[in-house]
Amino acid sequence: MKIRDFGVEIWMNAWENNCEWNLAETCVESLTVAELLEMAGKTDTIMGELLPMKLTYGAIEGSDRLRDLVAGLYANQQRSNIVITHGAIGANALVHETLVEPGDRVISVLPTYQQHYSIPESYGADTQILTLREDNNFLPDLNELKALATAGTKLIAINNPNNPTGSLMDEAFLKKIVEIARACGAWILCDEVYRGTDQQGDGMTASIADLYEKGISTGSMSKTYSLAGLRLGWIAGPVELLKAVSIHRDYNTISVGMIDDLFASIALENRAKILKRSHEITRTNLAILSEWVESEPLISWVKPQSGTTALLRFDLPISSEKFCIELLRSTGVMLTPGSAMDMEGYLRIGYANGADILRKGLKLISRFLKEQQALAA
């Protein structure tokens, strides 16, 4: 099997550890173990849970404790509807591997996480791209989706909240996508790793797993819950689908680590505190970023409604990759080029690190933009 290079991951691997000001980060600023334990009131008691733990493979599908907690993130899911995976990246890969066969029609939005179109392409699927556009606020055009969703379409892959644009489909919009999928018999895979970061209300938008009998939701502890180091995610969906997924999962995962499972359980038992922190960071920082964008004549955007990233259009006669490399080398600021997401002419910025890092990084980008504008003139 041949597959395309994973643009974003290659970019991050090459530069993430060589920057001073990381504005490419997509997680809400990561928690330390000490911070998590303090939130949970377990600083003095955690060793009582860890020391007796016999380090076997643990529960293959995830502990009952954790699966119940994940199910509690949804309106209509039970423990039997949840399987724990090696991150959302493992969850997404397992769903594609389970459902997609050569010749199947798969529809994926763009931009999105590259898994959702490159994996089906590698399997020989009839992969159709539904391009999200600024003039539609980076939301899917439902008429275009309906035209692509011919009878027998196997899978529609969406991403909500969207990475990298921060666009958000509300429950009413998702139900329209469900109508289209139901009409052609398609599954819907919704990558929901940023669920919980909406700029309004409690931060939680509706999940596709709760809205459609063939809806599959993937999530993780990485983005909203600030615990990427656990490498822990999940699939929420119909029991029959999870049984089929488990056949594939036996070949590449067996189980997640018992300590990862434990710490994820502790985090979700204290999710209200973590979400409060995440909302404070994302809402404060988006306001900082918004003020900056409004002051920069060479930058435009569709303001995110959720998530931790924004897609910035830049008005300079250079490629996005050249922009990012020269920016990093001259200022130490790291962004992600749109070309890494098949969106040339744009830059992805992550705004959920510390506010001081964001402010400093934006100031340096402003200096760089003025320098580049002078060169272009």
N, C-alpha and C positions, 0 to 999 in steps of 0.2 A: 504494500500500500504506500503510495506517495501522497504527501500532504504539503501544503504551502508552509513556508516559514511563518511563525507566529509573530507578526510585526510588533505588537505592543510589548510582548514578553522579551523579545530580543533587544528592543530598545531599553527596557528597564534593566535587564541583566547587564547591558553594556555600560550604563551610565549612572545607575542609582547609587552606587557606592563611591562615585567620583564627583559628587556635587556638594556644594555648600548649602544651597537653599533649595530644598526639594519641594517644588510646586507641581510635581508629577504624581505624588502620592495619592492613592484613591481611597484609602481607609480613613475613617475618622481617627484622629490622633491616637495611636496605640496605647493601651493600658499597660502598666507594669503589673507583675504578679502582686507586688505589694499593694498597689492601688485597688486591684480586684478584691483581694482578701480583706482590705479595710472596708470596702463597700459592703462586703458580705458579712462582716463581723467575725471573720474566721482567722485573723492574724495569729491568734494564740492557740487555735484548735486544729488547724489544718493538718498538722503532722499526725493527729489522731486518726484522720481519714487515710492519709497516705501510707504510713508505716505498716499497717496490717494488710495492705493491698498486695495480693499475690499477682505478679505480673504475667498472667496468662494472656491469651488472645482476647479475653473478655467476651461480652455479648456480641455476636457476629453482626447483627443488624443495628447495634447501638443499645445501650442500657435502657431498661424500661423507664428509669428516672428521666433520662435525657429525651427519649422519644415522646414521653408524655408532655414534657416542657415544650418541645418543638410543636407538638400538636396544638398546644395552647396558644400558639401564635396565630392560629387560623380559626375561622368561625365554625367550620364543619368537618374538621379532621380529627381522627382518633389515632391512638398509638399504631394501629395496624396500617395506617396510611402514611407512615413515616419510615424511612430508612436513612441511617446516618452514613455519610460518605467522606472521602478524603477531600474536603473543601467543596465549594460549589463547582470548581473546575472538574472535579471527579464526578459530581452529580450530573453536570451537563453532558460530559463525555459518555457516561453510562446510558443516559436517555437516548442520545443519538445512536449509540452502538446497538441498543435494544430494538429501536423502532425502524431505523433507516436501512433500506436495502437498495442495491443497484436499480436505477430506473425510477425509484419513488420520487414523486414531486415533493420538494421541501421548499417552503417560503421563509426567507429570513429578512428581517429589517436590516438596514445599513444607514448609519453606523450602529454597531453593537459589538459585543465581545466576539472576537473572530471565530471562536469555536463554532458558533451557530451557523456559519456558512462554509467554513473550510473543512470541518469534519464531514458533513454530508457530501460535499464535493469529492472528498477523498474516497468515499464509498461508492462513487459512481451515481449519485442521486441527480435527478433533474432539479438543480438548485436554482431557485428564482429569487432575485433580490428586489425587495421593496424599499426604495430609497426614501429616507426621511428628509424633508426639505425645510429650510428656514421659513418660507412663506406659509407653511402649514404648522409652524411652531414645533417642528421636528416630531410631529405625530403622524402615524400611518394614514395615508389617504385610503379611506375605506372603499371607494370605488375601484381604485387600483388593486387593492387586496382582493376584492370580489372577482375581478377579472383574472387574477393569477390563480385563485383557488378553484381550479377546475375539479370536476368530479373525480374522486379517488385520491385527492391530495392527501399525503400521509401526515405531514407535520407543518405547522406554522410556528416559527420560533420568534418570540418577541422578548423584550427586555424592559422591565418596568419596576422602578424608575429607570430611565435610559442612561446607559453609559455609552458615550461621553457627554450627551447634551443636557442631561438633567430634566428632560421632558417627562411628563407624567400623564398616564392614562387613568382617568377616574373610573369608578365602577360602571357608570353608564356607558362610557366608551368601550370598556372591556366587554360588556355584554353585547355590543354590536359586533365585536370581533368573534365572540362566541357564536352568534347567529350565522356568521359567514362560515366558520369552521364546521358547525353542525350540519349546514346545508351540503357540504362536500364530504363529510365524514372524517375530517382531519382531527388529529390531536393538536393541542396547543401546549407548547413548552414556553413557560414564562420564567426567565431568569430574573429573580427578585432579590438579588443580593443587597440592593440598596433600600429595600423595603424598611420603613421605619424612620426615614430621614426627610419626609415631606416637610416643606417649609411652614405648613399650616397645621393647626389642630394637634392631634396626638401623634402625627407623623406617619401613621399607618394607612396606606391605601389598601383597597381590596385585593385579594389574591385570586389568581385564576383557578387555583385548586378548589376554591370555594364556590366558583361560579359556573363550572362546566364539568360534566361527567367524564370528559376526556381531557381535563385540564391538569397540567403537571407544573408544580412550582418547585424551583430550586432556590436554596438560600444558604447562608453561611454565617459563621461567627466573625468574619473578617472585616467587613466594611462598617455596618451600623454599630456592631458590638465591639469594635476596636481590638479584636483578638485574632488577627491573621496568623499569629504564630502557633495557634492550636491546630491549624490546617484541618478544620472540621466544618463540614457542610451537611446538607440533607436534600432528599427528594420528598416532596409531599404529593401524593396522587392516589389514583385508584389501586386497590389491593391487587387486582389482577396484573396491572402494569408493574407493580413493585415485585411481584413474584417473577416476572420475566426479567426484570432488571437484576434481581438477585442471582440468576443463573450466570449472567455476565460478570457480576461483581465478584463472584467466587473465584474468578480467574485472575483478578487484578488487585483486589483489596483485602479480602478476608474480613478484617475488622479495622476500625480506627484504634488508636492507642487508648488504653484505659485511663491514663492520666489526662489526655486531651478530653475524653468523654466526661471525666469528673469535673474539670475546670469549666467546660462548657455548661454543664449542669448548674454549677455554682453561679455562673454568670447569668443564665436565664432565670434562675430563682431570684435574681436581683436586677432583672432587666429594667424595671422602672427607673432605678438609679442610673443605669448605664444610658438609657434612652434620654433621660433628662440632661446628662452630660453631653451626649451627642447632639441634641437639639441646640443646646447653648453654643456649642462650637460651630455647627453648620449654619445656624441662623445669624450669629454674630459675624462670621467670616464671609458669608455671602453678601451681607450688607457692605462690608469693607471692599469686596471685589466689585460690587455693583457701582459704588462710588468711583472706583478707579476706572472702570470701563467707560463710564459717562464722561470722564475727563480726558480720554485718549482718542484723538481723532483717527488714528490708524487701526483701531480695534472696534469691532462690532460683535453683537451676539444676540441670541435668544435667551433671555434670563432663565436659569434653571428654576424649576418648581420643586425639585427634590434632588436627592443624591449628594455627591461630594465633588462632582466635576462639572466643568462647563466647557463648551466648544467655542473658541474665539476665532472669528475671521480676522485676518490681518491684511492690510493694504500695503504690501511691499513687493517689489519684483524679484523675490527669491523664493526658493522652495521651502516648505515647512521644515524639512530635515536640516537644510543649511541654516535656517533661522535658529533652530534649537541648538545645533552644535556650536554655532558662533556665539549664541547667547550664553551657553554654558561655559565655553572657554574664556569669554571676556568678563563674565560676572559671577560665575558659579551657580547660576539659577538654572534649574532643570524643569523643562516642560516636556510634553510629548508631542511629536509632530503628527499632524493629521494624516500624513502619508502612511504612518504605521497602522492606521485604521481605515485605509482606503478612502480618506477624506482630505485630499490635497487642498491647500489653501486655508487650512484651519490649524489651530493649536489646541491641545487639551490641557487645561489647567486643573489641578486638584487644590481645593481651597479649605480642606478640613484638617490641615496640620495646625500648629500653634499660630495664633493671631500675629505674634511678633515676626515669625518666619514669613507669613503671608505679606505683611506690610513691607518688610525689608525686600523681599523678592519682587514685589510689584514696583517698588521704587527703582530697583535696578533694571527691571524690564523697561520702565519709562525712559531711563537714560539710554538704554540700548536702542529703543525705537527712534529716539531723536538722532542718534548717531547714524542709524541705517537710513533714515529719511534724508539726512544731509548727503550721504554717499550716493543715494539714488538721484538726488537733484544734480 
